[in-house]
């Protein structure tokens, strides 16, 4: 079944009813791996999981948020420690943050990642940040909607980077990472930046959290001076690391495959998938991609 806004709203309604929460007027904030809804009348934000098998990840995210909050990392806080399951889809509730005073910039990530990267092992079991594990399932979801040759290309590319990533020597000490460290996952409150969306947290190379922003300069149009400001505040430029090209290639492969699952019935996703695959085939590292 297609996971779109109407589907997510129906799941949200079903999850809220037993708790006496009224989702009327909920505004959709994002639609990706989760549908994120603002419930201003309840001072809540709700996340509805796209995948019926994501309950474990949702529960882990709640626990990690509580841990980070206790460790002094500014982070979004759970409003309820329970995961509500609706037709198998996890629904979680979070405290609504004050309105953002301005858009987040790359440099706003620096103090958050510095604090996170200083922490020891998490009390919640964390696996590695396996960017490429979902590639096959994302491509399978697009069967009949993308060129089979493109799917085969991405699967072969995935295997190449799985091998290469396993041979990397880190520069930074490995440990807890955010896993999707981008300005879109930072909210600027009157008291400063707050870290959002912890579902990809892992115990792995800290370089993962830095590669994603460096890649965004080429692929998503983040200005070079913004990336430079982040690097200065964090204290290191991951592009100086010999393993940068490997983690960049792995993330690009995953990002192209992720768009594939959006292609059924979505011409815009089909065009973006085509753009990404063509640029990877041609080795065009600076072709602009567009966020989905």
Buried (B, 14 or more C-beta within 10 A) or exposed (E): EEBEEEBBBEBBBBBBEEEEBEBEEBEBEBBBBBBBBBBEEBEBBBBBBBBBEBBEBBBBBBBBBBBBBEBEBBBBBBBBEEBBBBEEBBBBBBEBBEEBEEEBBBBBBBBBBEBBBEBEEBEBEBEBBBBBEBBBEBBEBBEEBBEEEBBEBBBEBBEBBBEBBEEBEEBBEBBBBBBBBBBEBBBBEEEEBBBBBBBBBBBBBBBBBBBBBBBBBBBBEBEEEBBBBBBEBBEBBBBEBEBBEBBBBBBBBBBBBBBBBBBBEBEEBBEBBBBBBEBBEEEEBEBEBEEB
